[in-house]
Amino acid sequence: MDWGTELWDQFEVLERHTQWGLDLLDRYVKFVKERTEVEQAYAKQLRSLVKKYLPKRPTKDDPESKFSQQQSFVQILQEVNDFAGQRELVAENLSVRVCLELAKYSQEMKQERKMHFQEGRRAQQQLEGGFKQLENSKRKFERDCREAEKAAQTAERLDQDINATKADVEKAKQQAHLRSHMAEESKNEYAAQLQRFNRDQAHFYFSQMPQIFDKLQDMDERRATHLGAGYGLLSEAELQVVPIIAKCLEGMKVAADAVDAKNDSQVLIELHKSGFARPGDVEFEDFSQPMNRAPSDSSLGTPSDGRPELRGPGRSRAKRWPFGKKNKVGAGALGVEGMNTVVTEDFSHLPPEQQRKRLQQQLEERNRELQKEVDQREALKKMKDVYEKTPQMGDPASLEPRITETLNNIERLKLEVQKYETWLAEAESRVLSNRGDTLGRHARPPDPPANAPPDSSSSSSNSGSQRNKESSEEPPSEEGQDAPIYTEFDEDFEEEPASPIGHCVAIYHFEGSSEGTISMAEGEDLSLMEEDKGDGWTRVRRKQGDEGYVPTSYLRVTLN
């Protein structure tokens, strides 16, 4: 079934329908254009969002980039950025393959439709012109027939009129004959015109217009097919990016699964571990007793000007750096001295562990640079040998400055490597020493004072015991190694109080093997007979009556 046969009389309907089809094509093109604008705006907003949340610092300068959480977040941002790129690709494909092509095709269809309808209107005008000519010839034939009949009636009346002259009768007969001849000619012309019009009309309705309608039908069907293909391009543009978008989503899932909480905890340790030893126990400072010692002890605590001297911890407090307000977290290291830290080449301004890591990094960089220079020197040597064997390729002497420069760089880097190796060895030894001190302090009881108890030597000075009090960070075993032997104990025994001044509990077991000391068991209750006078020893009495000195750091003291 075709339009030319079935819709031969629906010219105006076909004109409206073809115009509606072209309008629909233009509406779809406009819809796709606005859709591409939405996609482009969406992609632009996604890229702006990604840019907003991406780290501002380079990865090598950003300690947070070492955490799996941050790495996964950055990977997700990159996947979102790739996703935005796919949305831009969709917009580009739709713009080129749908908007541009269909808009161009719509213009072609409009021109073709215009041509077909112009042809149909010309044929219609020709048919209408033939019909007008037919009507004119018909009216002329009708008029001539009436005139001929009238002339014949006039001639007949004059012929019967006895009063009419013969000349009048002849004249009337001639006029009647003329009118009759003219009517015959009009009749023949009318018949010919009618035959021509019928032929033209048959050609118009059975050949000419059906052909034009069939062309319009073909045009409209092609337009509909093209439009359907344009509908398909909308989904094809999406399907083309589905695999890449699926990879983006899979990448996001991989990033989510890559978060490793345990590893991040270890990374935090590696970034900020200082390597310092933990602070030692804070010693008890007894301000209830007079600062002046007995007359026999005046040489220990009272300077020559008579003013009492502050004892150990009162004069020098241990640095308890982890809780200081000035501690600032730098790029991967704790700045112990705060913002006023002076950066040194050997990184000694950093905590031991961070110093070791930075030195290790610098050493690795210098080794890489050194290897690079060595490789360059070898390449220059080979090039020089080639120039010497084949002079036309180049002048060997032209390579000497570069070879000399490379050798100088190698020597410089070797010295730097040696320097950093030395600093690294020192830093590692400090780290190991701090670890040993910490393990030792917390794995066993503190060592007794290095100086002898009051009744086991003959020399007297408390300068060592004062040094023993100055830093609570160092273990007791190192606090008084250089302290002079305490000798003024005779008067102390003479002035021994008859009753205890308090009681104490032994925190650790102690074997009193030296002269003047006594043994005690862990948890044993003891009577406090005399306080520690700064030398690290306290005089106690056991329940059995034994009396002697034990390390102050081994006791928990309560005064009466």
C-alpha positions as CSV (number, residue, x, y, z in Angstrom):
1,M,0.0,0.0,0.0
2,D,1.2,3.4,-0.9
3,W,0.2,7.0,-0.5
4,G,-0.2,7.6,-4.2
5,T,-3.0,5.0,-4.5
6,E,-4.7,5.2,-1.1
7,L,-4.3,8.8,-0.3
8,W,-4.6,10.3,-3.8
9,D,-7.0,13.0,-2.5
10,Q,-5.2,13.8,0.8
11,F,-2.7,16.3,-0.4
12,E,-3.1,18.6,2.6
13,V,-3.0,15.7,5.1
14,L,0.3,14.5,3.6
15,E,1.6,18.1,3.8
16,R,0.7,18.3,7.6
17,H,2.1,14.8,8.3
18,T,5.5,15.3,6.6
19,Q,5.8,18.7,8.4
20,W,5.0,17.0,11.8
21,G,7.7,14.3,11.1
22,L,10.4,17.0,10.4
23,D,9.3,18.9,13.6
24,L,9.7,15.7,15.6
25,L,13.2,15.2,14.2
26,D,14.1,18.8,15.2
27,R,12.6,18.2,18.7
28,Y,14.7,15.1,19.2
29,V,17.8,17.0,18.1
30,K,17.1,19.7,20.6
31,F,16.5,17.2,23.3
32,V,19.8,15.5,22.6
33,K,21.6,18.8,22.6
34,E,20.2,19.7,26.0
35,R,21.1,16.2,27.2
36,T,24.7,16.8,26.2
37,E,24.7,20.1,28.1
38,V,23.5,18.2,31.2
39,E,26.3,15.6,30.7
40,Q,28.9,18.3,30.2
41,A,27.7,20.2,33.3
42,Y,27.7,16.9,35.3
43,A,31.2,16.0,34.2
44,K,32.4,19.5,35.0
45,Q,31.0,19.5,38.5
46,L,32.5,16.0,39.1
47,R,35.9,17.3,38.0
48,S,35.6,20.3,40.2
49,L,34.6,18.1,43.1
50,V,37.6,15.9,42.6
51,K,40.0,18.8,42.3
52,K,38.6,20.2,45.6
53,Y,39.3,17.1,47.5
54,L,42.6,15.9,45.9
55,P,45.6,16.5,48.2
56,K,47.2,19.9,47.6
57,R,50.8,18.7,48.5
58,P,52.9,16.4,46.3
59,T,52.8,12.8,47.4
60,K,56.5,12.8,48.4
61,D,55.9,15.7,50.8
62,D,52.7,14.5,52.3
63,P,53.0,12.0,55.1
64,E,49.3,11.3,55.0
65,S,49.8,9.7,51.5
66,K,51.5,6.7,53.2
67,F,48.2,5.6,54.9
68,S,46.1,3.1,53.0
69,Q,43.0,5.1,53.9
70,Q,44.4,8.2,52.1
71,Q,45.6,6.2,49.2
72,S,42.2,4.6,48.7
73,F,40.5,7.9,48.9
74,V,42.8,9.4,46.3
75,Q,42.2,6.3,44.1
76,I,38.4,6.8,44.5
77,L,38.8,10.4,43.5
78,Q,40.8,9.4,40.4
79,E,38.1,6.9,39.5
80,V,35.5,9.5,39.8
81,N,37.6,11.8,37.6
82,D,37.8,9.0,35.0
83,F,34.0,8.5,35.4
84,A,33.6,12.2,34.6
85,G,35.7,11.7,31.5
86,Q,33.4,9.0,30.3
87,R,30.4,11.3,30.8
88,E,32.2,13.9,28.6
89,L,32.8,11.2,26.0
90,V,29.0,10.4,26.0
91,A,28.3,14.1,25.6
92,E,30.8,14.3,22.7
93,N,29.4,11.3,20.9
94,L,25.8,12.5,21.2
95,S,26.8,16.0,20.0
96,V,28.6,14.7,16.9
97,R,26.7,11.7,15.9
98,V,23.2,12.8,16.9
99,C,23.0,16.6,17.1
100,L,25.2,17.5,14.1
101,E,24.3,14.6,11.8
102,L,20.5,14.7,12.5
103,A,20.4,18.5,12.2
104,K,22.1,18.3,8.9
105,Y,19.8,15.5,7.8
106,S,16.8,17.5,8.9
107,Q,17.8,20.4,6.6
108,E,18.2,18.0,3.7
109,M,14.7,16.5,4.4
110,K,13.2,20.0,4.5
111,Q,14.7,20.8,1.1
112,E,13.5,17.6,-0.4
113,R,10.0,18.0,1.0
114,K,9.8,21.5,-0.3
115,M,10.8,20.3,-3.8
116,H,8.2,17.6,-3.9
117,F,5.3,19.9,-2.8
118,Q,6.4,22.6,-5.2
119,E,6.1,20.0,-8.0
120,G,2.7,18.9,-6.8
121,R,1.4,22.4,-6.6
122,R,2.7,23.1,-10.2
123,A,0.8,20.0,-11.4
124,Q,-2.3,21.2,-9.6
125,Q,-2.0,24.6,-11.0
126,Q,-1.7,23.2,-14.5
127,L,-4.8,21.1,-14.0
128,E,-6.7,24.1,-12.7
129,G,-5.5,26.1,-15.8
130,G,-6.8,23.4,-18.1
131,F,-10.1,23.3,-16.3
132,K,-10.5,27.1,-16.7
133,Q,-9.8,26.8,-20.4
134,L,-12.4,24.0,-20.6
135,E,-15.0,26.2,-18.8
136,N,-14.2,29.2,-21.1
137,S,-14.7,27.0,-24.3
138,K,-17.9,25.6,-22.8
139,R,-19.3,29.1,-22.1
140,K,-18.3,30.3,-25.6
141,F,-19.9,27.2,-27.2
142,E,-23.1,27.9,-25.2
143,R,-23.1,31.6,-26.1
144,D,-22.5,30.9,-29.8
145,C,-25.3,28.3,-29.8
146,R,-27.8,30.8,-28.4
147,E,-26.6,33.5,-30.9
148,A,-27.0,31.0,-33.8
149,E,-30.5,30.0,-32.7
150,K,-31.5,33.6,-32.3
151,A,-30.1,34.5,-35.8
152,A,-32.0,31.5,-37.3
153,Q,-35.3,32.6,-35.7
154,T,-34.8,36.2,-37.0
155,A,-34.1,34.9,-40.6
156,E,-37.2,32.7,-40.5
157,R,-39.4,35.5,-39.2
158,L,-38.2,37.9,-41.9
159,D,-38.7,35.2,-44.5
160,Q,-42.4,34.9,-43.5
161,D,-42.9,38.6,-43.2
162,I,-44.5,39.9,-46.5
163,N,-43.4,43.4,-45.7
164,A,-39.7,42.5,-45.5
165,T,-37.5,43.2,-48.5
166,K,-35.7,40.5,-50.3
167,A,-32.4,42.2,-49.3
168,D,-33.3,42.1,-45.6
169,V,-34.2,38.4,-45.9
170,E,-30.9,37.5,-47.6
171,K,-29.0,39.5,-45.0
172,A,-30.8,37.7,-42.1
173,K,-30.1,34.3,-43.7
174,Q,-26.4,35.1,-44.1
175,Q,-26.2,36.2,-40.5
176,A,-28.0,33.0,-39.3
177,H,-25.6,30.9,-41.4
178,L,-22.6,32.8,-39.9
179,R,-23.8,32.3,-36.4
180,S,-24.4,28.7,-37.1
181,H,-20.8,28.3,-38.4
182,M,-19.4,30.0,-35.4
183,A,-21.4,27.8,-33.1
184,E,-20.0,24.7,-34.9
185,E,-16.5,25.9,-34.4
186,S,-17.1,26.6,-30.7
187,K,-18.5,23.1,-30.4
188,N,-15.4,21.6,-32.0
189,E,-13.1,23.7,-29.8
190,Y,-15.1,22.8,-26.7
191,A,-14.9,19.1,-27.6
192,A,-11.2,19.3,-28.1
193,Q,-10.6,21.2,-24.9
194,L,-12.7,18.7,-23.0
195,Q,-10.7,15.8,-24.4
196,R,-7.5,17.5,-23.5
197,F,-8.6,18.3,-20.0
198,N,-9.8,14.7,-19.3
199,R,-6.4,13.5,-20.5
200,D,-4.5,15.9,-18.3
201,Q,-6.8,15.1,-15.3
202,A,-6.3,11.4,-15.7
203,H,-2.5,12.0,-15.9
204,F,-2.7,14.2,-12.8
205,Y,-4.6,11.7,-10.6
206,F,-3.3,8.4,-11.9
207,S,0.3,9.2,-12.6
208,Q,1.7,12.6,-11.7
209,M,0.4,13.1,-8.2
210,P,0.8,9.4,-7.2
211,Q,4.5,9.7,-8.1
212,I,4.9,12.8,-6.0
213,F,3.0,11.2,-3.1
214,D,5.2,8.1,-3.4
215,K,8.3,10.3,-3.3
216,L,7.0,12.0,-0.2
217,Q,6.2,8.6,1.3
218,D,9.8,7.4,0.6
219,M,11.2,10.6,2.1
220,D,9.1,10.3,5.2
221,E,10.0,6.6,5.7
222,R,13.7,7.4,5.3
223,R,13.3,10.2,7.9
224,A,11.6,7.9,10.3
225,T,14.3,5.2,9.8
226,H,17.0,7.8,10.4
227,L,15.2,9.1,13.5
228,G,14.9,5.6,14.8
229,A,18.7,5.1,14.3
230,G,19.2,8.4,16.2
231,Y,17.1,7.0,19.1
232,G,19.5,4.0,19.1
233,L,22.6,6.2,19.2
234,L,21.4,7.5,22.6
235,S,21.7,4.1,24.1
236,E,24.8,3.1,22.0
237,A,26.6,6.2,23.4
238,E,25.9,4.9,26.9
239,L,26.8,1.3,26.1
240,Q,30.1,2.3,24.7
241,V,31.3,3.7,28.0
242,V,29.7,1.0,30.2
243,P,32.9,-1.2,30.3
244,I,35.0,1.7,31.3
245,I,32.5,2.9,33.9
246,A,32.4,-0.7,35.2
247,K,36.2,-0.6,35.6
248,C,35.9,2.7,37.4
249,L,33.3,1.2,39.8
250,E,35.5,-1.9,40.2
251,G,38.5,0.4,41.0
252,M,36.4,2.1,43.7
253,K,35.6,-1.3,45.2
254,V,39.3,-2.3,45.0
255,A,40.2,1.0,46.7
256,A,37.7,0.3,49.5
257,D,39.1,-3.3,50.0
258,A,42.6,-1.9,50.1
259,V,42.1,-0.1,53.4
260,D,44.3,-1.8,55.9
261,A,43.8,-0.6,59.5
262,K,46.7,-2.6,60.9
263,N,49.1,-1.4,58.3
264,D,48.0,2.2,58.8
265,S,48.8,1.8,62.5
266,Q,52.3,0.5,61.6
267,V,52.7,3.4,59.2
268,L,51.9,5.9,62.0
269,I,54.5,4.2,64.1
270,E,57.1,4.4,61.3
271,L,56.3,8.1,60.7
272,H,56.3,9.4,64.2
273,K,58.3,7.0,66.3
274,S,60.9,9.2,68.1
275,G,63.2,6.6,69.5
276,F,63.6,8.4,72.8
277,A,63.8,6.4,76.0
278,R,60.8,6.7,78.3
279,P,61.2,9.1,81.2
280,G,62.3,7.5,84.5
281,D,60.3,7.5,87.7
282,V,59.9,10.9,89.4
283,E,61.6,10.8,92.7
284,F,60.0,11.9,96.0
285,E,61.0,15.4,97.1
286,D,60.5,15.7,100.9
287,F,60.1,19.4,101.9
288,S,58.9,18.5,105.4
289,Q,62.4,18.1,106.7
290,P,64.7,21.1,107.3
291,M,67.1,21.7,104.4
292,N,70.0,22.1,106.9
293,R,71.5,18.8,107.7
294,A,73.0,17.9,111.1
295,P,76.2,19.7,111.9
296,S,78.2,16.7,110.8
297,D,76.4,16.9,107.4
298,S,76.9,20.5,106.7
299,S,79.5,19.7,104.1
300,L,76.8,17.9,102.1
301,G,73.9,20.3,101.6
302,T,74.9,23.7,102.8
303,P,77.2,25.9,100.7
304,S,79.9,28.0,102.3
305,D,77.6,31.1,102.4
306,G,75.2,29.4,104.7
307,R,72.2,29.3,102.3
308,P,70.6,25.9,102.0
309,E,71.2,24.3,98.6
310,L,68.3,22.9,96.7
311,R,68.7,19.2,96.2
312,G,68.5,17.2,92.9
313,P,65.1,17.3,91.5
314,G,64.3,20.7,92.9
315,R,67.1,22.2,90.8
316,S,66.8,20.2,87.6
317,R,63.7,18.7,86.3
318,A,63.7,15.9,83.8
319,K,62.4,16.8,80.4
320,R,59.1,15.1,80.0
321,W,58.9,16.0,76.2
322,P,55.9,13.9,75.1
323,F,53.5,16.1,77.0
324,G,55.1,19.5,76.3
325,K,52.9,22.2,74.7
326,K,55.6,23.2,72.3
327,N,55.9,19.8,70.7
328,K,55.0,20.2,67.0
329,V,54.4,17.4,64.6
330,G,56.6,18.1,61.6
331,A,56.7,16.3,58.2
332,G,57.0,12.8,59.7
333,A,58.8,13.7,62.9
334,L,58.1,15.3,66.3
335,G,59.8,18.6,66.7
336,V,61.0,18.3,70.2
337,E,62.1,21.9,70.5
338,G,58.9,23.2,68.9
339,M,58.9,25.8,66.1
340,N,62.3,27.2,67.0
341,T,64.1,24.0,66.0
342,V,67.2,24.6,63.9
343,V,67.4,22.2,61.1
344,T,70.8,20.6,60.9
345,E,72.4,18.6,58.0
346,D,72.7,15.4,60.1
347,F,69.0,15.8,61.3
348,S,70.1,15.8,64.9
349,H,67.2,18.2,65.6
350,L,64.9,15.3,65.1
351,P,64.1,12.5,67.5
352,P,66.5,9.5,67.2
353,E,64.2,7.2,65.2
354,Q,63.2,10.0,62.8
355,Q,66.8,11.0,62.4
356,R,67.8,7.5,61.5
357,K,65.0,7.3,58.9
358,R,65.9,10.6,57.3
359,L,69.6,9.7,57.2
360,Q,68.7,6.4,55.6
361,Q,66.7,8.2,52.9
362,Q,69.5,10.7,52.3
363,L,72.0,7.8,52.0
364,E,69.8,5.9,49.5
365,E,69.4,9.1,47.4
366,R,73.1,9.7,47.4
367,N,73.8,6.1,46.4
368,R,71.3,6.4,43.5
369,E,73.0,9.6,42.4
370,L,76.4,7.9,42.7
371,Q,75.3,4.9,40.6
372,K,73.9,7.3,38.0
373,E,77.2,9.2,37.8
374,V,79.1,5.9,37.6
375,D,76.9,4.7,34.7
376,Q,77.4,8.1,33.0
377,R,81.2,7.8,33.4
378,E,81.1,4.4,31.8
379,A,79.0,5.6,28.9
380,L,81.4,8.5,28.3
381,K,84.4,6.2,28.3
382,K,82.7,4.0,25.7
383,M,81.8,7.0,23.6
384,K,85.4,8.2,23.9
385,D,86.8,4.8,22.7
386,V,84.4,4.9,19.7
387,Y,85.6,8.5,18.8
388,E,89.2,7.4,19.1
389,K,88.6,4.4,16.8
390,T,86.4,6.3,14.4
391,P,87.5,10.0,14.4
392,Q,84.8,11.0,11.9
393,M,82.1,10.4,14.5
394,G,83.5,13.0,16.9
395,D,86.4,14.5,18.7
396,P,87.5,12.5,21.8
397,A,88.8,15.7,23.4
398,S,85.4,17.2,23.5
399,L,84.3,14.6,26.1
400,E,87.1,15.4,28.5
401,P,85.2,18.2,30.4
402,R,82.2,16.0,30.9
403,I,84.3,13.1,32.0
404,T,86.1,15.4,34.5
405,E,82.9,16.8,35.8
406,T,81.5,13.3,36.2
407,L,84.6,12.2,38.2
408,N,84.3,15.2,40.4
409,N,80.7,14.4,41.1
410,I,81.6,10.8,41.9
411,E,84.2,11.9,44.4
412,R,81.8,14.4,46.0
413,L,79.0,11.8,46.3
414,K,81.4,9.2,47.7
415,L,82.3,11.7,50.5
416,E,78.7,12.4,51.1
417,V,77.8,8.7,51.3
418,Q,80.7,8.2,53.8
419,K,79.5,11.1,55.8
420,Y,75.9,9.9,55.9
421,E,77.0,6.4,56.7
422,T,78.9,7.7,59.7
423,W,75.9,9.7,60.9
424,L,73.6,6.8,60.3
425,A,75.7,4.4,62.3
426,E,75.8,6.9,65.2
427,A,72.0,7.4,65.0
428,E,71.4,3.6,65.0
429,S,73.6,3.2,68.0
430,R,71.6,5.8,69.9
431,V,68.3,4.2,68.9
432,L,69.6,0.8,70.1
433,S,70.9,2.4,73.3
434,N,67.6,4.0,74.1
435,R,65.7,0.8,73.4
436,G,68.1,-1.1,75.7
437,D,67.6,1.5,78.5
438,T,63.9,1.3,78.2
439,L,63.7,-2.4,78.1
440,G,66.1,-2.6,81.0
441,R,64.3,-0.1,83.1
442,H,60.9,-1.8,82.8
443,A,62.1,-5.4,82.8
444,R,64.0,-5.4,86.1
445,P,64.2,-3.4,89.3
446,P,66.5,-0.3,89.4
447,D,70.1,-0.9,90.3
448,P,71.3,0.2,93.7
449,P,73.3,3.5,93.9
450,A,76.8,3.1,92.6
451,N,78.2,4.8,95.7
452,A,78.5,2.7,98.9
453,P,76.1,3.0,101.8
454,P,77.1,5.4,104.6
455,D,78.9,2.8,106.7
456,S,81.0,1.2,104.0
457,S,83.6,3.8,103.0
458,S,85.7,6.6,104.5
459,S,85.4,9.6,102.2
460,S,82.5,12.1,102.3
461,S,80.8,14.2,99.6
462,N,77.3,14.4,98.3
463,S,78.0,16.0,94.9
464,G,77.5,12.6,93.2
465,S,74.2,12.1,95.0
466,Q,73.0,15.5,93.9
467,R,73.8,14.5,90.3
468,N,71.8,11.3,91.0
469,K,68.7,13.5,91.6
470,E,69.1,15.8,88.6
471,S,67.5,13.7,85.9
472,S,64.7,11.2,86.4
473,E,65.0,10.1,82.8
474,E,68.2,8.0,83.5
475,P,68.0,4.7,85.3
476,P,69.4,4.6,88.8
477,S,72.3,2.4,87.6
478,E,73.8,5.4,85.8
479,E,72.9,8.2,88.2
480,G,75.7,8.1,90.6
481,Q,78.7,6.4,89.0
482,D,81.1,9.2,89.8
483,A,79.8,10.0,93.3
484,P,82.4,10.1,96.1
485,I,82.0,7.7,98.9
486,Y,79.9,8.9,101.8
487,T,82.0,8.8,105.0
488,E,80.2,11.0,107.6
489,F,78.0,8.3,109.0
490,D,79.5,8.0,112.6
491,E,77.5,11.0,113.8
492,D,74.4,9.7,112.1
493,F,74.6,6.5,114.1
494,E,75.3,8.5,117.2
495,E,72.1,10.5,116.6
496,E,70.0,7.6,115.6
497,P,66.5,8.1,116.8
498,A,65.2,5.6,119.3
499,S,61.9,5.1,117.4
500,P,61.1,4.8,113.7
501,I,60.1,8.0,111.9
502,G,57.9,6.1,109.5
503,H,57.4,2.8,107.7
504,C,58.1,1.5,104.2
505,V,57.5,-1.5,102.0
506,A,60.1,-3.2,99.8
507,I,59.1,-2.9,96.2
508,Y,61.9,-5.3,95.0
509,H,64.1,-8.0,96.5
510,F,67.5,-6.8,97.6
511,E,70.6,-8.7,98.8
512,G,72.6,-6.7,101.2
513,S,76.0,-8.1,100.4
514,S,78.1,-5.0,101.1
515,E,79.1,-3.6,104.5
516,G,76.3,-1.5,106.1
517,T,73.5,-2.9,104.0
518,I,70.8,-5.4,104.9
519,S,68.8,-7.8,102.8
520,M,65.1,-7.5,102.3
521,A,62.4,-9.5,100.5
522,E,59.9,-8.1,98.0
523,G,56.8,-6.9,99.9
524,E,58.5,-6.9,103.3
525,D,57.3,-4.3,105.8
526,L,60.2,-2.3,107.3
527,S,60.5,0.5,109.8
528,L,62.0,3.8,108.5
529,M,64.8,4.8,110.8
530,E,66.5,7.6,108.7
531,E,65.5,9.2,105.4
532,D,67.6,9.3,102.3
533,K,70.0,12.3,102.6
534,G,70.7,12.5,98.9
535,D,73.0,9.6,98.4
536,G,70.4,7.1,97.3
537,W,70.4,5.0,100.5
538,T,67.8,4.8,103.3
539,R,68.3,3.3,106.8
540,V,65.6,0.8,107.8
541,R,65.0,-1.8,110.5
542,R,63.6,-5.2,109.9
543,K,61.1,-6.9,112.3
544,Q,63.9,-9.2,113.4
545,G,65.8,-6.1,114.7
546,D,68.4,-6.0,111.9
547,E,69.2,-2.5,110.9
548,G,71.0,-1.1,107.9
549,Y,70.9,0.6,104.5
550,V,68.9,-0.3,101.4
551,P,68.4,1.5,98.0
552,T,65.8,4.3,98.3
553,S,64.5,3.4,94.9
554,Y,63.6,-0.1,96.1
555,L,61.2,1.3,98.8
556,R,57.7,2.8,99.1
557,V,58.0,5.2,102.0
558,T,55.3,6.6,104.4
559,L,56.4,9.1,107.1
560,N,54.7,9.2,110.5
